[in-house]
């Protein structure tokens, strides 16, 4: 397996910060400008572009114009004020895409980023050429321990409990936190780099007094069931879509993914990656990179470029 040196060390990478109404949006881009554009959207909590896409971003940059966005309240996209729910994040993404000069492009999203990608593609089907949804959020109707989760979120201090607990943590303790994300016998490609990114993200949340959980997550948690999901948006997606699930994931169930794929009106393929949980781009980078590259190569649209 080719081991890449991370997002920031990708040859030719450019990091820029867009000034948008409401706050900054940090963006990493690499790869030939004349090649089709692929946009990457990371997950929630302590995720950011440099973390989830540590191995996929450099691999894509060899064949595509790849653009990884730090969502508001993550990475270099802070500070942001106000509520950052689903609709507002879609508005922020649209403004960022406009400023980046993106007309038509492929979307790759993980977890919360997958839910945002699904939402965006359903609202703007004319702009998204192909889509990869990696363990996307927003598919379920109920959580395990739904009422207890809803109650816990209302207890004082719980929404910042993790960042508070790990502020100033030792390298060894952060390494143990990182390794909890890996299941099925996989291990971090470069634990020192990933631990450094985790430390940066924890410090950013503390500095900007952010919640550990994103509004996108907590908005949906009612006392008895989730108050919204994206199942009604799935049939409105017009592009071919690859759905990726970790075989050992406990966050997005096989039933949820299968039901969503069954609702798709456009061509949709579900691929299960063995020996992986929710963070499969980090856990099984060779398998995920190969699947994503094969899918995107199969539908290269030369008009899907960034200006």
N, C-alpha and C positions, 0 to 999 in steps of 0.2 A: 504493500500500500504506500502511495506517495504521502509523505507527511508534510503538510504545508506549514509555513511559519506564521500563520494568522492573518487577520484582516489588515492590520496596520503595516505589516511587512510585505504585503502583496506587491510585486513589481508594478510600478507606475501608479500606485494608489494615490488618490487625491482626497483629502478630507476638507470639507467646507461646512460652514454653518449658515443656514438660510435664516434671514430675518423675516418672520411671519407675524401676522396680527395675533398677539397673544403670547408669543415666546419664540425661542430659537429652535431650529430643527437641524440636527447634525446628520451629515450624509457622507458616506464613504463610496467612492466610485473607482473603478479600474476596468481595464480591458479596452480594446480598440473602439473608438467612438463610432466607427462605421458599421459595427456589428449590431445585431438585434439587442435591445435593452431588456434586462431582467432585473426586477425590483424585489428586494428581500425585506420582509417584515418579521421582526423577532417577537418573542413572547412577553409575558407579564412579569411582575415582581422584580427580581434582581437580574433580569435579562437585559441585553443591549446588543447592538449590531455586532460588536467585536466578539461577543460570547457565543451566541448560537451559531453564527456563520463562520466560526474560526477556521473550519476546513472547507466548507462549501464555497464561500466567497472566492478564495484563491483559485479553486478548481474551475468555477464558472468564468473567471476573468481570462482564462486561456482561450475561450471560444466566444464569449459574449461581452457586451458592455454591461457590467454588473453594478448595481446601485443598492447599497444597504442603508436603510434609514434607522436612526435612533428615534423611536416614538417619544412623544412628550412625556417628561418625567423619567427618562432613561438616558444613560450615556451622556453625550454632550448636549442633549435637548432639554435643558433646564436653565433657569426656573420657568415654570408655567403656573399660572394662577387659574382658579375656577375649576369647575367640574369637567372631567375629561372622560365622558361616556362615549358610547359607540358612535353616535351621530356626529359629535364634535370631532372625534378622531378622524372620521371619514372626511370631514370638511378640511381639517389640517392636512391630511394626505393629498387631497385634491389641490390645495394651494401649493404644496411642496412640489407636486408633479408639474404643475403649471410653471413654477419658477425654474424647474430643472429642464423645461422644454420637452417633456415627455408627451408624445402623442399616442403611440400604440406600444404596448410592452407586455411582457410576461410577468406574472406575479408568483412569488413563492412566500408562503407564510407559515409560521410555526405557532401553535397554541393560540394566544390572543391575536397574533399577527395573521394566523390562518383565518380566524373569524373576521378580521378586518379585510383581508383579501377577498373572502367570500362575499362580504357585504359590498365592497367596492365593485367587484366584478358584476354583481347583480344590479347595481345602480348604473354602471357605465359599461355595458356589455360590448359597446363598439370600440372600446379602448384596450381591452385585455385580450391578448392573442392566445395565450395558454396559461394554465395555472397549476401550481403544485400546492396542495394543502397537507401540511405535516401535523398530524394530531391536532386538528383545528378545534378551538373552543367554540362555544355557542351552539352545540348540537343537542345537548341533553335537556331533560325535563325535570330532573330531580337529582340532588346530590345524595351520596351516602351521608347519614347523620344530618339531614337537611336542617331540622329545627335547632340542633346544637350548634351548627355552623352559623346560622342566622343569629342565635343568641350570643355566641362568642364574639361576633363582630360588633356587638353593642356594648361589650364590657369596656371600661376605661383602659386605654393604653394598649389594647390588643392589636390594633392595626399597625403599630410600629414595634411590636415586641421582638421580631426577629432581627431587624436592623439594630435595635438597641442592645440586644444580647450579643451581637457579633461586632459591635463597634470596638475597634482596637484589638480584635482577636488575634491570636498568634497565627503564624503560617500553618502550623500543624492543625490547629482547630479549623481554619478555613479549608484546608485540604480535606479534612474529614467531611465538611459540609459539601464540598465539590463532589467527592466520591460517592455520596449518597444519591447523586443523580444518575449514576451508572449502574446498570443491572445486567444480568446475563453474562457476567464475567468480563465485561469490557472495562477499559481504564482510560483516563484522560490522555490525549495525545501529548500535550505539554502542560502538566499540572501547574508549573510555576507561572506561566503566562495566564492561564485561566483563573488561578487564585488571585493574581494581581488585578484582573478585570472585576472579579467579585468584590475585592476590597474597594476598588474605585466606586462601584455601584452602591455598596452599603454606605460609603462615606457621602456620596451624592444625595442619597435619601435623607441621611441625617442632616446634612448641611442645608438642604432645602425644605426640611420638615415635611417630607412626603410620607404617605402611608406605604407600608410594605406591599399591600394589595392595590391593584389598579382599580379606578372607578369602573372601568369596563367589566371587571369581575364582580365587584360587590353590588353593582346596580341590579344584577339578575337574581340575587339571593333573597328570596322571600322566606317566611317561616315554614311553609309547607311544601313549596315547590319553587323552581326557577320561574321568574316572572316574564322572561322572554328567551327566545332562541332564534336561530337563523334558518330553521328548516323551511320556512315559507319563502326564503330568498333563493334556496338552492335551485329550484326549477327555472329561475330567471337568468342563471348563468349561461352564456351562449358559447363559451370556449371549451375546448377539450381540457379535462382536468384529471390530474394524477393525485390520488389520495394515498398518503403514506401513514401507516400505523405501526408502532412498536408492538411486537407480539406479546411482550410482558408489561405493557402499559397498564397502569391502574387509574389513569386520569381520563382517558377517552376510551370508552368500551367498544368492543367489536360490534355490538348491536347498534350503537349510536352511529358509527361510521358506515356500517352496511345500510342502515335505513337512509342516511343522507345520500349515499351513492345511488340508492334505488330511486330517489326523488329527482335525480339529475335529468334534465332534458337533453343536454349536450353529451357527447361521448365522455364517459367517466370510468376510470380504472382504479381499483383498490389494490394496493400492494402492501403486504405485511412483511416487515423486516424482522427476521429472527434475532433473538438475543438482545433486544432493545426495549427500552421503556419509552417515556414521554419525550426525552431529549435525544431522539435517535440521530440527528445530524452530528452530535458530539459523540454518541455512544458507538455508532456504526458508520463512521464517515465514508469508508470505501463503498459500502453498499448503497448508502443514500446518494453520494456523489454520482455513482454509476447510474442509478435509477433516474435521477433528476436530469443528468446530461443526456441520457438516451431519450427521455421524453421530450426535452426541449429541442434536441437535434432533429427529432422526427417531425417538427413543425416549425422550422425556421422561417420567419416572416421578415424579409429584408426591409420591409417598411417599418418594422418595430424598432425604431432607433431613437436615441436622444439627440436633439438638435445641438 
